[in-house]
């Protein structure tokens, strides 16, 4: 049955009511627009299930599309009683919020036990969950008693709140890696062995094709084919970026650091997107997110939309919706409504859990 758009529902993560139609319907609950859901299924096949007692553990598994969170299953069997456990082995986040559903299937493919509930769980690395209590498994009476495999099928739904996601640490941990980037930085400064010139606003910047290609797939495409003009002339003309911005971009390419990124996050964000420097782009996103104010939010929103930064765009829309009255009095609001009506519509339609300031 379709949900009534006038019915107030409760966001499962924030316990916040909304009168709008839920974006992702989960029965009596829904996820607001702040939420990114990553759902995957894992099947663990246990052979000779009837011949062992004690505990057996699965291989460590993860979502193939995003391997930042690793899981492991375990089954404890005492006679005909089994207990299923789920362990969060490790994760890049401080906490992981998730939902779990599981089932056990006998050798005939029949579901003999359903496991787990629709509860929302919060875990940190090494946490173990038991779902939900001992369950009796009936032995299957097939003619072949050796065919006693059991399959455990689990569906894990990881729920990320984009607004509260932790920011990445961009420090260089490896001493060898730090030394390598330091030496590459010296190579950039000296200009030795350079084989390509970047022409920016009439000024030359010496560089090396192999290093640019290694760090940027855009530069790699330029220098891969002999027919490309940049490869023939050994010169790359850059007319849409300032010299200081390109210089800082080169510093990042050679050293993995951008010491002046705080002074030019918007311009460097554009450069990073143009040359597919994902780490640099994310560094700029973090700074722009930190600098969100009622005066800068609309400019940052346009930038995030133009350069396909989904997370920064969502965070900015959330900030605008939270501070809507103040943002609407800013000098850029009327320009925004005239030139970017689709973004105004996205702000109006945003259904994230907010507390208006």
Buried (B, 14 or more C-beta within 10 A) or exposed (E): EEEEEEEEBBBBBBEBEBEBBBBBEBEEBBBBBBBBBBEBEBEBEBEEBBEEEEEBEBEEBBBEEEEEBBBBBBBBBEEEEBBBBBBBBBBEBEEBBBBBBBBBBBBEEEEBBEBBEEEBBEBEBEBEBEBEEEBEBEEBEEEEEEBBBBBBBBBBBBBBBBBEBEEEEBEBEEEEEBEBBBEBBEBBEEEEEBEBBBBBEEEEBBBBBBBBBEBBBEBBBBBEEEEEEBBEEEEBEBEEBBBBBBBBBBBBBBBBBBEBBEEBBBBBBBBBBBBBBEEBBBBBBBBBBEEBEBEBBBBBBBBBBEBEBEBBBBBBBBBBBBBBEBBBEBEBBEEBEEEBEEBBEBBEEBBBBBEEE
